[in-house]
């Protein structure tokens, strides 16, 4: 299974107020193993950044002034996620911004390109109702090291989310996914040689006599209800 762990940073919280994406990160995992393939861009939003958002991610408009617009990375982004399952923490937030950017360019929405979207915030709320389920809380709960996370950053958060997801779903995924190549090879090796006859060890006369003695005792103690004796004997 190919999965893409995705995160964004934005100029503010509300798409309807004209806020835009300023950072986009996608980290690839195949069969529950990170492949080290990723897509990461800072994006020039051509607008100011809310002070509240700036305090969260620390990305300034000045820093973004020479970065590409979303239009120049949109097709590469869609190609990267095509056919994969997206794993996002609070998926509705990121998808709202992504689909807004794509719709302004007349391009397909995210969910028409990827195979599925999995929201880890929803998963965490189902697993831990009534508890904090932000990314920092999940790192603490599952023992994922996030000491290097002082500010939000899309690439760092996507990588941390991948570790959290593996911890959250440990034991729930098919072991065949992880072991299929090795198992297939082992089966091929085992079956490649000729099969030797299975030896049959028959009971001796003494062992048969002891067996009958034990069954007779069970028959007596159970008042004729020994299940291992033939019906005509019982």
N, CA, C and O of each residue as an XYZ file, in Angstrom:
936
protein
N       0.841     -1.201      0.000
C       0.000      0.000      0.000
C       0.871      1.245      0.000
O       1.815      1.355      0.783
N       0.550      2.179     -0.881
C       1.286      3.448     -0.944
C       0.473      4.522     -0.222
O      -0.688      4.769     -0.547
N       1.106      5.147      0.758
C       0.457      6.202      1.531
C       1.302      7.470      1.480
O       2.531      7.415      1.445
N       0.624      8.601      1.475
C       1.280      9.897      1.496
C       0.829     10.647      2.744
O      -0.364     10.888      2.929
N       1.781     11.017      3.602
C       1.496     11.807      4.798
C       1.654     13.270      4.411
O       2.716     13.698      3.958
N       0.581     14.025      4.597
C       0.517     15.375      4.044
C       0.257     16.404      5.132
O      -0.497     16.163      6.075
N       0.899     17.557      4.979
C       0.635     18.676      5.887
C       0.846     19.984      5.130
O       1.617     20.051      4.173
N       0.148     21.013      5.576
C       0.293     22.347      4.985
C       0.450     23.380      6.082
O       0.066     23.147      7.228
N       1.015     24.519      5.727
C       0.959     25.719      6.553
C       0.304     26.800      5.702
O       0.447     26.806      4.479
N      -0.413     27.713      6.348
C      -1.233     28.683      5.620
C      -1.067     30.090      6.185
O      -0.464     30.283      7.241
N      -1.611     31.066      5.462
C      -1.548     32.465      5.909
C      -2.532     32.751      7.037
O      -2.416     33.769      7.720
N      -3.489     31.866      7.233
C      -4.508     32.048      8.265
C      -5.395     30.823      8.325
O      -5.117     29.812      7.680
N      -6.459     30.914      9.098
C      -7.281     29.731      9.356
C      -8.471     29.560      8.417
O      -9.011     28.459      8.309
N      -8.889     30.621      7.740
C     -10.140     30.569      7.000
C      -9.924     30.722      5.492
O      -9.433     31.748      5.022
N     -10.301     29.685      4.749
C     -10.248     29.759      3.285
C     -11.192     30.840      2.774
O     -10.867     31.563      1.832
N     -12.362     30.948      3.401
C     -13.381     31.883      2.916
C     -12.934     33.344      3.054
O     -13.520     34.233      2.436
N     -11.906     33.588      3.859
C     -11.369     34.938      4.014
C     -10.194     35.192      3.064
O      -9.506     36.207      3.166
N      -9.982     34.263      2.151
C      -8.941     34.440      1.150
C      -7.559     33.979      1.568
O      -6.569     34.329      0.924
N      -7.476     33.200      2.638
C      -6.170     32.725      3.069
C      -5.653     31.637      2.130
O      -6.427     30.927      1.487
N      -4.322     31.524      2.069
C      -3.683     30.670      1.073
C      -2.647     29.749      1.714
O      -2.234     29.950      2.856
N      -2.247     28.755      0.964
C      -1.189     27.834      1.384
C       0.170     28.508      1.198
O       0.416     29.153      0.179
N       1.048     28.356      2.189
C       2.410     28.882      2.068
C       3.478     27.790      2.174
O       4.641     28.026      1.847
N       3.085     26.599      2.629
C       4.022     25.474      2.674
C       3.235     24.191      2.467
O       2.145     24.027      3.016
N       3.785     23.287      1.678
C       3.148     22.014      1.373
C       4.199     20.914      1.464
O       5.275     21.024      0.876
N       3.881     19.849      2.208
C       4.816     18.733      2.349
C       4.082     17.409      2.216
O       2.998     17.229      2.770
N       4.680     16.493      1.482
C       4.146     15.138      1.310
C       5.285     14.150      1.534
O       6.349     14.281      0.929
N       5.069     13.165      2.395
C       6.076     12.158      2.710
C       5.515     10.795      2.322
O       4.402     10.445      2.711
N       6.278     10.036      1.562
C       5.787      8.759      1.025
C       6.131      7.583      1.937
O       7.235      7.484      2.471
N       5.144      6.693      2.098
C       5.340      5.434      2.812
C       4.756      4.304      1.957
O       3.658      4.436      1.416
N       5.479      3.214      1.839
C       4.997      2.042      1.105
C       5.078      0.837      2.029
O       6.139      0.522      2.567
N       3.944      0.167      2.205
C       3.879     -1.002      3.088
C       4.444     -0.714      4.479
O       5.207     -1.498      5.044
N       4.034      0.456      5.010
C       4.362      0.873      6.379
C       5.852      1.153      6.578
O       6.356      1.092      7.700
N       6.546      1.458      5.491
C       7.955      1.843      5.586
C       8.171      3.126      4.792
O       7.774      3.216      3.630
N       8.801      4.119      5.422
C       9.108      5.363      4.722
C      10.121      5.091      3.622
O      11.096      4.367      3.825
N       9.880      5.676      2.458
C      10.741      5.440      1.303
C      11.808      6.512      1.137
O      12.702      6.368      0.303
N      11.729      7.585      1.917
C      12.602      8.761      1.808
C      12.277      9.606      0.578
O      13.012     10.545      0.271
N      11.203      9.297     -0.125
C      10.723     10.173     -1.191
C       9.757     11.182     -0.589
O       8.866     10.808      0.173
N       9.920     12.432     -0.918
C       8.984     13.428     -0.413
C       8.897     14.597     -1.384
O       9.766     14.805     -2.230
N       7.834     15.336     -1.231
C       7.612     16.562     -1.998
C       7.468     17.697     -0.994
O       6.663     17.607     -0.067
N       8.240     18.761     -1.170
C       8.194     19.856     -0.204
C       8.424     21.180     -0.904
O       9.420     21.357     -1.605
N       7.496     22.113     -0.711
C       7.611     23.443     -1.305
C       7.147     24.513     -0.326
O       6.177     24.328      0.409
N       7.861     25.641     -0.332
C       7.326     26.877      0.207
C       6.666     27.600     -0.963
O       7.154     27.555     -2.092
N       5.546     28.268     -0.674
C       4.727     28.859     -1.730
C       4.488     30.340     -1.447
O       4.168     30.723     -0.322
N       4.645     31.152     -2.463
C       4.360     32.581     -2.342
C       2.847     32.796     -2.454
O       2.270     32.539     -3.511
N       2.192     33.266     -1.373
C       0.728     33.404     -1.393
C       0.250     34.717     -1.999
O      -0.942     34.888     -2.255
N       1.175     35.644     -2.230
C       0.836     36.960     -2.771
C      -0.190     37.680     -1.893
O      -1.118     38.319     -2.388
N      -0.001     37.561     -0.596
C      -0.857     38.255      0.368
C      -0.176     38.237      1.729
O       0.798     37.514      1.939
N      -0.696     39.035      2.644
C      -0.132     39.105      3.992
C      -0.449     37.844      4.787
O      -1.361     37.088      4.451
N       0.326     37.636      5.849
C       0.143     36.490      6.739
C      -0.363     36.993      8.081
O       0.205     37.928      8.647
N      -1.420     36.386      8.594
C      -1.962     36.784      9.889
C      -0.907     36.620     10.981
O      -0.099     35.692     10.949
N      -0.931     37.530     11.940
C       0.039     37.457     13.033
C      -0.108     36.161     13.828
O       0.881     35.579     14.273
N      -1.357     35.714     14.000
C      -1.574     34.468     14.733
C      -0.945     33.282     14.021
O      -0.344     32.417     14.658
N      -1.081     33.241     12.707
C      -0.482     32.153     11.923
C       1.037     32.249     11.951
O       1.720     31.231     12.060
N       1.574     33.470     11.852
C       3.017     33.673     11.879
C       3.622     33.184     13.191
O       4.726     32.639     13.207
N       2.897     33.382     14.288
C       3.404     32.931     15.590
C       3.431     31.411     15.697
O       4.177     30.853     16.502
N       2.617     30.745     14.885
C       2.571     29.277     14.912
C       3.688     28.676     14.074
O       4.403     27.789     14.540
N       3.847     29.156     12.823
C       4.823     28.530     11.929
C       6.086     29.350     11.690
O       7.091     28.804     11.234
N       6.057     30.648     11.988
C       7.258     31.460     11.849
C       7.692     31.747     10.425
O       8.836     32.143     10.200
N       6.796     31.554      9.448
C       7.140     31.779      8.044
C       6.650     33.165      7.644
O       5.449     33.436      7.665
N       7.571     34.029      7.286
C       7.217     35.423      6.993
C       6.958     35.626      5.505
O       7.380     34.823      4.672
N       6.255     36.715      5.182
C       6.009     37.052      3.784
C       7.316     37.395      3.082
O       7.485     37.095      1.901
N       8.232     38.015      3.798
C       9.535     38.347      3.222
C      10.274     37.077      2.788
O      10.868     37.036      1.711
N      10.231     36.044      3.635
C      10.873     34.774      3.307
C      10.268     34.162      2.051
O      10.972     33.543      1.253
N       8.958     34.337      1.878
C       8.243     33.710      0.758
C       8.283     34.539     -0.523
O       7.760     34.109     -1.551
N       8.886     35.703     -0.477
C       8.806     36.623     -1.611
C       9.418     36.066     -2.892
O       8.971     36.415     -3.985
N      10.433     35.204     -2.782
C      11.058     34.647     -3.982
C      10.665     33.195     -4.238
O      11.278     32.520     -5.065
N       9.633     32.707     -3.523
C       9.191     31.320     -3.683
C       8.163     31.222     -4.812
O       7.538     32.224     -5.159
N       7.983     30.048     -5.382
C       7.066     29.896     -6.515
C       5.610     30.001     -6.081
O       5.304     29.711     -4.925
N       4.706     30.401     -6.961
C       3.278     30.368     -6.652
C       2.765     28.929     -6.702
O       3.415     28.045     -7.261
N       1.604     28.709     -6.118
C       1.052     27.352     -6.096
C       0.834     26.823     -7.513
O       0.968     25.623     -7.751
N       0.503     27.694     -8.440
C       0.228     27.265     -9.811
C       1.405     26.531    -10.438
O       1.209     25.671    -11.296
N       2.626     26.859    -10.019
C       3.801     26.237    -10.638
C       4.132     24.869    -10.052
O       4.945     24.139    -10.618
N       3.519     24.513     -8.932
C       3.792     23.204     -8.323
C       2.569     22.300     -8.321
O       2.672     21.138     -7.928
N       1.419     22.799     -8.746
C       0.156     22.072     -8.616
C       0.185     20.723     -9.333
O      -0.216     19.710     -8.759
N       0.650     20.700    -10.571
C       0.649     19.443    -11.325
C       1.626     18.425    -10.748
O       1.339     17.228    -10.726
N       2.774     18.897    -10.281
C       3.724     17.986     -9.637
C       3.123     17.392     -8.366
O       3.307     16.209     -8.078
N       2.412     18.211     -7.618
C       1.732     17.736     -6.416
C       0.706     16.663     -6.749
O       0.674     15.613     -6.107
N      -0.130     16.917     -7.743
C      -1.160     15.942     -8.121
C      -0.544     14.639     -8.610
O      -1.053     13.560     -8.306
N       0.538     14.729     -9.358
C       1.216     13.514     -9.827
C       1.794     12.723     -8.666
O       1.793     11.492     -8.688
N       2.290     13.428     -7.646
C       2.911     12.749     -6.505
C       1.888     11.976     -5.683
O       2.186     10.888     -5.191
N       0.696     12.521     -5.532
C      -0.314     11.858     -4.684
C      -1.206     10.900     -5.477
O      -2.017     10.190     -4.883
N      -1.076     10.867     -6.768
C      -2.012     10.106     -7.610
C      -2.045      8.632     -7.224
O      -1.010      7.966     -7.182
N      -3.250      8.128     -6.940
C      -3.446      6.720     -6.625
C      -3.088      6.312     -5.217
O      -3.301      5.159     -4.842
N      -2.550      7.221     -4.422
C      -2.125      6.880     -3.057
C      -3.228      7.192     -2.055
O      -4.157      7.944     -2.350
N      -3.113      6.607     -0.871
C      -3.970      6.986      0.248
C      -3.297      8.143      0.972
O      -2.122      8.059      1.330
N      -4.044      9.229      1.187
C      -3.514     10.363      1.929
C      -3.822     10.190      3.415
O      -4.936      9.821      3.788
N      -2.838     10.458      4.247
C      -3.017     10.431      5.693
C      -2.738     11.839      6.190
O      -1.629     12.352      6.036
N      -3.758     12.469      6.794
C      -3.676     13.873      7.191
C      -4.266     14.028      8.586
O      -5.271     13.397      8.911
N      -3.649     14.862      9.405
C      -4.198     15.157     10.723
C      -5.103     16.378     10.603
O      -4.642     17.470     10.272
N      -6.398     16.187     10.875
C      -7.418     17.212     10.650
C      -7.537     17.472      9.147
O      -7.279     18.572      8.657
N      -7.934     16.422      8.442
C      -7.918     16.433      6.977
C      -8.781     17.519      6.369
O      -8.426     18.066      5.325
N      -9.909     17.849      6.991
C     -10.811     18.836      6.390
C     -10.135     20.195      6.236
O     -10.423     20.925      5.288
N      -9.243     20.536      7.155
C      -8.530     21.812      7.070
C      -7.623     21.845      5.842
O      -7.722     22.756      5.020
N      -6.740     20.855      5.716
C      -5.781     20.848      4.608
C      -6.478     20.667      3.263
O      -6.114     21.311      2.280
N      -7.481     19.791      3.222
C      -8.188     19.570      1.964
C      -8.935     20.823      1.519
O      -9.012     21.108      0.324
N      -9.484     21.572      2.473
C     -10.183     22.806      2.128
C      -9.263     23.784      1.422
O      -9.646     24.386      0.419
N      -8.044     23.947      1.940
C      -7.087     24.854      1.328
C      -6.570     24.317     -0.008
O      -6.446     25.065     -0.978
N      -6.271     23.022     -0.051
C      -5.753     22.437     -1.289
C      -6.774     22.504     -2.411
O      -6.449     22.901     -3.530
N      -8.010     22.118     -2.112
C      -9.046     22.140     -3.150
C      -9.340     23.563     -3.613
O      -9.675     23.780     -4.777
N      -9.217     24.524     -2.714
C      -9.400     25.919     -3.107
C      -8.316     26.349     -4.094
O      -8.612     26.974     -5.113
N      -7.059     26.013     -3.790
C      -5.961     26.350     -4.692
C      -6.148     25.674     -6.051
O      -5.946     26.298     -7.093
N      -6.531     24.409     -6.035
C      -6.689     23.652     -7.285
C      -7.866     24.159     -8.102
O      -7.796     24.240     -9.329
N      -8.956     24.502     -7.407
C     -10.144     24.977     -8.139
C      -9.865     26.312     -8.827
O     -10.397     26.565     -9.908
N      -9.038     27.174     -8.220
C      -8.695     28.446     -8.845
C      -7.889     28.246    -10.125
O      -7.825     29.130    -10.980
N      -7.269     27.059    -10.242
C      -6.481     26.747    -11.436
C      -7.250     25.865    -12.418
O      -6.734     25.496    -13.473
N      -8.494     25.532    -12.055
C      -9.293     24.672    -12.917
C      -8.820     23.230    -12.931
O      -9.042     22.519    -13.911
N      -8.164     22.777    -11.846
C      -7.629     21.417    -11.765
C      -8.512     20.527    -10.894
O      -9.379     21.007    -10.164
N      -8.274     19.230    -10.987
C      -9.056     18.248    -10.235
C      -8.844     18.403     -8.737
O      -7.766     18.800     -8.294
N      -9.871     18.090     -7.961
C      -9.747     18.141     -6.508
C      -8.909     16.961     -6.017
O      -8.724     15.976     -6.731
N      -8.416     17.076     -4.810
C      -7.519     16.066     -4.247
C      -8.159     14.680     -4.236
O      -7.534     13.703     -4.650
N      -9.395     14.594     -3.768
C     -10.022     13.287     -3.587
C     -10.383     12.590     -4.886
O     -10.683     11.396     -4.881
N     -10.360     13.313     -5.999
C     -10.575     12.653     -7.298
C      -9.271     12.087     -7.848
O      -9.282     11.341     -8.827
N      -8.152     12.435     -7.228
C      -6.844     11.982     -7.702
C      -6.277     10.872     -6.822
O      -5.722      9.897     -7.329
N      -6.418     11.018     -5.496
C      -5.896      9.996     -4.590
C      -6.925      8.873     -4.437
O      -8.074      9.016     -4.855
N      -6.508      7.765     -3.839
C      -7.415      6.619     -3.678
C      -8.304      6.747     -2.452
O      -9.411      6.209     -2.431
N      -7.835      7.454     -1.430
C      -8.580      7.541     -0.178
C      -7.919      8.598      0.702
O      -6.744      8.922      0.525
N      -8.685      9.129      1.651
C      -8.131     10.062      2.631
C      -8.414      9.515      4.023
O      -9.554      9.185      4.350
N      -7.373      9.420      4.837
C      -7.516      8.939      6.214
C      -7.168     10.087      7.158
O      -6.090     10.674      7.067
N      -8.096     10.399      8.069
C      -7.913     11.509      9.005
C      -7.462     10.961     10.353
O      -8.238     10.308     11.051
N      -6.211     11.226     10.720
C      -5.688     10.705     11.986
C      -6.287     11.404     13.204
O      -6.287     10.839     14.297
N      -6.795     12.615     13.033
C      -7.476     13.277     14.148
C      -8.764     12.531     14.484
O      -9.071     12.311     15.656
N      -9.505     12.149     13.470
C     -10.721     11.373     13.687
C     -10.391     10.020     14.311
O     -11.080      9.569     15.227
N      -9.336      9.374     13.816
C      -8.910      8.088     14.386
C      -8.559      8.251     15.861
O      -8.962      7.440     16.695
N      -7.806      9.301     16.177
C      -7.362      9.511     17.564
C      -8.546      9.778     18.487
O      -8.572      9.293     19.619
N      -9.523     10.543     18.015
C     -10.701     10.825     18.835
C     -11.508      9.568     19.116
O     -12.109      9.438     20.182
N     -11.524      8.647     18.170
C     -12.233      7.384     18.388
C     -11.470      6.487     19.356
O     -12.072      5.773     20.158
N     -10.141      6.528     19.277
C      -9.314      5.712     20.164
C      -9.201      6.297     21.564
O      -9.110      5.559     22.545
N      -9.208      7.636     21.656
C      -8.977      8.308     22.938
C     -10.020      9.409     23.162
O      -9.676     10.591     23.195
N     -11.270      9.030     23.314
C     -12.313     10.049     23.486
C     -12.100     10.878     24.750
O     -11.732     10.351     25.800
N     -12.339     12.183     24.628
C     -12.235     13.065     25.772
C     -10.821     13.496     26.119
O     -10.617     14.203     27.106
N      -9.830     13.080     25.316
C      -8.448     13.458     25.585
C      -7.928     14.398     24.497
O      -8.521     14.507     23.424
N      -6.822     15.069     24.784
C      -6.186     15.892     23.766
C      -5.659     14.993     22.662
O      -5.036     13.968     22.935
N      -5.905     15.372     21.424
C      -5.472     14.545     20.312
C      -4.751     15.346     19.238
O      -4.744     14.968     18.067
N      -4.135     16.472     19.655
C      -3.298     17.168     18.686
C      -2.003     16.370     18.497
O      -1.766     15.383     19.194
N      -1.178     16.803     17.558
C       0.010     16.020     17.205
C       0.987     15.900     18.372
O       1.575     14.839     18.578
N       1.164     16.975     19.135
C       2.062     16.908     20.297
C       1.562     15.911     21.341
O       2.344     15.148     21.907
N       0.248     15.925     21.592
C      -0.329     15.002     22.574
C      -0.160     13.552     22.122
O       0.128     12.675     22.936
N      -0.337     13.301     20.831
C      -0.182     11.942     20.311
C       1.274     11.494     20.371
O       1.552     10.322     20.621
N       2.202     12.417     20.145
C       3.623     12.082     20.284
C       3.925     11.635     21.715
O       4.621     10.642     21.923
N       3.405     12.365     22.693
C       3.600     11.990     24.096
C       2.962     10.639     24.390
O       3.549      9.805     25.079
N       1.777     10.429     23.873
C       1.024      9.202     24.159
C       1.688      7.967     23.559
O       1.669      6.893     24.161
N       2.274      8.120     22.375
C       2.836      6.961     21.676
C       4.362      6.927     21.700
O       4.977      6.097     21.030
N       4.971      7.823     22.467
C       6.418      7.781     22.608
C       7.183      8.176     21.358
O       8.277      7.669     21.111
N       6.609      9.086     20.561
C       7.285      9.575     19.355
C       8.072     10.829     19.706
O       7.518     11.771     20.274
N       9.333     10.848     19.379
C      10.208     11.973     19.720
C       9.883     13.181     18.852
O      10.029     13.130     17.631
N       9.448     14.257     19.476
C       9.182     15.506     18.746
C       9.902     16.685     19.399
O       9.441     17.824     19.331
N      11.032     16.395     20.027
C      11.782     17.436     20.744
C      12.260     18.531     19.804
O      12.455     19.670     20.227
N      12.451     18.196     18.524
C      12.935     19.161     17.545
C      11.796     20.000     16.964
O      12.027     20.814     16.070
N      10.576     19.813     17.457
C       9.423     20.540     16.921
C       9.125     21.742     17.811
O       8.309     21.649     18.728
N       9.777     22.860     17.549
C       9.518     24.066     18.324
C       8.455     24.934     17.659
O       7.646     25.563     18.341
N       8.458     24.968     16.335
C       7.415     25.633     15.557
C       6.795     24.612     14.614
O       7.415     23.599     14.290
N       5.559     24.884     14.171
C       4.953     24.039     13.162
C       5.714     24.209     11.856
O       6.091     25.320     11.483
N       5.933     23.105     11.175
C       6.513     23.119      9.842
C       5.932     21.946      9.096
O       5.853     20.850      9.650
N       5.518     22.138      7.846
C       4.782     21.102      7.132
C       5.596     19.824      6.957
O       5.074     18.734      7.186
N       6.854     19.931      6.560
C       7.656     18.727      6.326
C       7.924     17.976      7.620
O       7.767     16.756      7.677
N       8.326     18.694      8.650
C       8.577     18.060      9.941
C       7.309     17.414     10.483
O       7.347     16.288     10.978
N       6.184     18.123     10.391
C       4.927     17.583     10.913
C       4.472     16.355     10.126
O       3.915     15.423     10.706
N       4.700     16.344      8.822
C       4.333     15.173      8.015
C       5.164     13.962      8.411
O       4.645     12.848      8.487
N       6.456     14.175      8.666
C       7.318     13.070      9.093
C       6.927     12.551     10.475
O       6.903     11.343     10.710
N       6.620     13.478     11.388
C       6.176     13.074     12.729
C       4.851     12.331     12.647
O       4.652     11.333     13.339
N       3.945     12.815     11.803
C       2.644     12.158     11.647
C       2.812     10.725     11.166
O       2.073      9.840     11.595
N       3.772     10.485     10.283
C       4.021      9.122      9.805
C       4.402      8.208     10.971
O       3.909      7.084     11.065
N       5.281      8.686     11.859
C       5.677      7.897     13.025
C       4.491      7.657     13.960
O       4.315      6.554     14.476
N       3.686      8.691     14.172
C       2.512      8.559     15.041
C       1.518      7.566     14.454
O       0.964      6.736     15.174
N       1.296      7.651     13.157
C       0.333      6.749     12.501
C       0.763      5.291     12.646
O      -0.061      4.430     12.956
N       2.039      5.011     12.424
C       2.525      3.639     12.566
C       2.302      3.137     13.991
O       1.905      1.990     14.196
N       2.562      4.005     14.978
C       2.346      3.622     16.377
C       0.870      3.408     16.680
O       0.514      2.478     17.404
N       0.005      4.262     16.130
C      -1.436      4.155     16.375
C      -2.026      2.888     15.784
O      -2.971      2.324     16.337
N      -1.480      2.439     14.669
C      -2.086      1.315     13.941
C      -1.279      0.035     14.079
O      -1.544     -0.940     13.375
N      -0.311      0.024     14.964
C       0.510     -1.177     15.127
C      -0.364     -2.361     15.524
O      -1.144     -2.283     16.472
N      -0.220     -3.462     14.781
C      -1.011     -4.655     15.059
C      -2.316     -4.700     14.313
O      -2.988     -5.732     14.320
N      -2.708     -3.600     13.656
C      -3.984     -3.589     12.951
C      -3.827     -3.832     11.459
O      -4.800     -4.154     10.776
N      -2.612     -3.682     10.947
C      -2.379     -3.890      9.532
C      -2.027     -5.352      9.287
O      -1.537     -6.035     10.186
N      -2.272     -5.823      8.088
C      -1.976     -7.207      7.731
C      -0.470     -7.454      7.766
O       0.302     -6.680      7.201
N      -0.058     -8.528      8.428
C       1.360     -8.867      8.446
C       1.842     -9.281      7.065
O       3.036     -9.210      6.771
N       0.922     -9.712      6.222
C       1.303    -10.094      4.871
C       1.909     -8.912      4.140
O       2.798     -9.085      3.307
N       1.427     -7.694      4.450
C       1.929     -6.494      3.800
C       3.424     -6.345      4.043
O       4.177     -5.991      3.136
N       3.852     -6.620      5.287
C       5.254     -6.464      5.626
C       6.095     -7.657      5.197
O       7.262     -7.498      4.837
N       5.510     -8.849      5.233
C       6.308    -10.058      5.093
C       6.132    -10.773      3.767
O       6.779    -11.794      3.532
N       5.276    -10.266      2.898
C       4.972    -10.981      1.665
C       6.202    -11.356      0.860
O       6.302    -12.516      0.462
N       7.165    -10.445      0.585
C       8.308    -10.831     -0.232
C       9.130    -11.949      0.393
O       9.493    -12.912     -0.282
N       9.430    -11.816      1.719
C      10.235    -12.834      2.368
C       9.497    -14.161      2.449
O      10.081    -15.222      2.226
N       8.183    -14.094      2.777
C       7.404    -15.319      2.906
C       7.325    -16.053      1.587
O       7.478    -17.274      1.539
N       7.086    -15.308      0.501
C       6.986    -15.933     -0.810
C       8.283    -16.642     -1.152
O       8.263    -17.749     -1.691
N       9.416    -16.012     -0.842
C      10.699    -16.610     -1.149
C      10.907    -17.877     -0.342
O      11.406    -18.872     -0.868
N      10.528    -17.854      0.936
C      10.690    -19.015      1.780
C       9.846    -20.175      1.286
O      10.292    -21.323      1.280
N       8.613    -19.866      0.870
C       7.734    -20.933      0.379
C       8.325    -21.556     -0.874
O       8.272    -22.772     -1.055
N       8.885    -20.724     -1.736
C       9.469    -21.234     -2.966
C      10.640    -22.159     -2.662
O      10.794    -23.190     -3.315
N      11.470    -21.805     -1.677
C      12.619    -22.628     -1.331
C      12.167    -23.953     -0.736
O      12.706    -25.006     -1.075
N      11.193    -23.903      0.138
C      10.712    -25.119      0.791
C      10.135    -26.092     -0.217
O      10.328    -27.302     -0.105
N       9.425    -25.560     -1.206
C       8.734    -26.421     -2.169
C       9.603    -26.810     -3.354
O       9.177    -27.584     -4.211
N      10.822    -26.276     -3.406
C      11.641    -26.527     -4.591
C      12.228    -27.932     -4.593
O      12.520    -28.463     -5.664
N      12.412    -28.560     -3.416
C      12.980    -29.895     -3.369
C      11.906    -30.980     -3.372
O      10.714    -30.683     -3.298
N      12.340    -32.249     -3.459
C      11.388    -33.355     -3.413
C      10.911    -33.553     -1.990
O      11.659    -33.387     -1.027
N       9.642    -33.914     -1.886
C       9.062    -34.098     -0.559
C       9.331    -35.510     -0.067
O       9.002    -36.480     -0.749
N       9.921    -35.631      1.105
C      10.214    -36.952      1.645
C       8.989    -37.531      2.343
O       8.196    -36.783      2.915
N       8.823    -38.863      2.303
C       7.662    -39.482      2.955
C       7.657    -39.214      4.452
O       8.701    -39.240      5.103
N       6.465    -38.957      4.989
C       6.331    -38.723      6.425
C       6.368    -40.055      7.157
O       5.556    -40.930      6.857
N       7.286    -40.245      8.111
C       7.360    -41.531      8.831
C       6.128    -41.748      9.707
O       5.613    -40.810     10.316
N       5.660    -43.002      9.763
C       4.508    -43.362     10.590
C       4.992    -44.262     11.722
O       5.533    -45.337     11.464
N       4.808    -43.848     12.950
C       5.207    -44.633     14.119
C       3.975    -45.297     14.712
O       3.060    -44.620     15.182
N       3.956    -46.625     14.688
C       2.799    -47.375     15.199
C       3.013    -47.748     16.665
O       4.137    -47.992     17.105
N       1.899    -47.785     17.414
C       1.967    -48.132     18.839
C       2.341    -49.595     19.013
O       1.937    -50.450     18.225
N       3.117    -49.874     20.054
C       3.491    -51.258     20.372
C       2.320    -51.964     21.050
O       1.334    -51.328     21.421
N       2.435    -53.296     21.210
C       1.389    -54.073     21.883
C       1.200    -53.593     23.322
O       0.073    -53.503     23.810
N       2.298    -53.289     23.990
C       2.216    -52.813     25.371
C       1.492    -51.466     25.447
O       0.686    -51.247     26.351
N       1.780    -50.548     24.487
C       1.148    -49.235     24.467
C      -0.343    -49.348     24.179
O      -1.142    -48.611     24.757
N      -0.730    -50.270     23.284
C      -2.149    -50.479     22.994
C      -2.880    -51.016     24.206
O      -4.002    -50.601     24.496
N      -2.239    -51.949     24.924
C      -2.860    -52.526     26.116
C      -3.054    -51.459     27.188
O      -4.089    -51.434     27.854
N      -2.063    -50.573     27.363
C      -2.169    -49.495     28.344
C      -3.275    -48.523     27.957
O      -3.997    -48.018     28.816
N      -3.401    -48.267     26.668
C      -4.461    -47.390     26.163
C      -5.832    -47.954     26.503
O      -6.712    -47.229     26.970
N      -6.013    -49.274     26.263
C      -7.299    -49.906     26.575
C      -7.594    -49.858     28.065
O      -8.747    -49.701     28.469
N      -6.541    -49.994     28.895
C      -6.736    -49.976     30.349
C      -7.220    -48.603     30.807
O      -8.099    -48.503     31.663
N      -6.638    -47.534     30.229
C      -7.030    -46.177     30.604
C      -8.472    -45.908     30.192
O      -9.238    -45.319     30.954
N      -8.849    -46.343     28.971
C     -10.220    -46.123     28.509
C     -11.227    -46.894     29.363
O     -12.328    -46.408     29.619
N     -10.852    -48.075     29.796
C     -11.752    -48.852     30.656
C     -11.989    -48.130     31.978
O     -13.103    -48.131     32.502
N     -10.927    -47.508     32.517
C     -11.081    -46.760     33.753
C     -11.999    -45.555     33.561
O     -12.830    -45.264     34.421
N     -11.849    -44.848     32.423
C     -12.711    -43.706     32.136
C     -14.151    -44.170     31.961
O     -15.084    -43.500     32.405
N     -14.330    -45.334     31.303
C     -15.671    -45.872     31.087
C     -16.360    -46.178     32.418
O     -17.560    -45.955     32.576
N     -15.586    -46.689     33.362
C     -16.149    -47.030     34.662
C     -16.506    -45.791     35.460
O     -17.584    -45.716     36.050
N     -15.579    -44.790     35.482
C     -15.803    -43.584     36.247
C     -16.950    -42.746     35.678
O     -17.664    -42.074     36.422
N     -17.122    -42.790     34.353
C     -18.176    -41.982     33.719
C     -19.493    -42.735     33.588
O     -20.440    -42.245     32.973
N     -19.546    -43.924     34.168
C     -20.757    -44.758     34.143
C     -21.234    -45.012     32.709
O     -22.399    -44.818     32.361
N     -20.279    -45.451     31.906
C     -20.617    -45.855     30.552
C     -20.646    -44.747     29.530
O     -21.182    -44.949     28.441
N     -20.086    -43.565     29.831
C     -20.142    -42.443     28.886
C     -18.775    -42.049     28.325
O     -18.555    -40.883     28.000
N     -17.871    -42.993     28.212
C     -16.556    -42.697     27.632
C     -16.710    -42.440     26.128
O     -17.159    -43.312     25.384
N     -16.341    -41.262     25.704
C     -16.538    -40.863     24.310
C     -15.551    -41.523     23.359
O     -15.785    -41.558     22.151
N     -14.458    -42.042     23.888
C     -13.406    -42.587     23.016
C     -13.564    -44.080     22.757
O     -12.748    -44.675     22.054
N     -14.598    -44.687     23.314
C     -14.861    -46.096     23.070
C     -15.918    -46.253     21.977
O     -16.850    -45.452     21.902
N     -15.786    -47.267     21.137
C     -16.815    -47.512     20.114
C     -18.182    -47.710     20.757
O     -18.277    -48.124     21.913
N     -19.224    -47.420     20.018
C     -20.579    -47.462     20.568
C     -20.962    -48.853     21.033
O     -21.650    -49.011     22.041
N     -20.510    -49.876     20.287
C     -20.887    -51.235     20.686
C     -20.236    -51.636     22.005
O     -20.768    -52.467     22.741
N     -19.053    -51.025     22.306
C     -18.395    -51.328     23.575
C     -19.046    -50.558     24.696
O     -19.279    -51.083     25.785
N     -19.345    -49.260     24.401
C     -19.972    -48.409     25.421
C     -21.353    -48.875     25.702
O     -22.046    -48.288     26.533
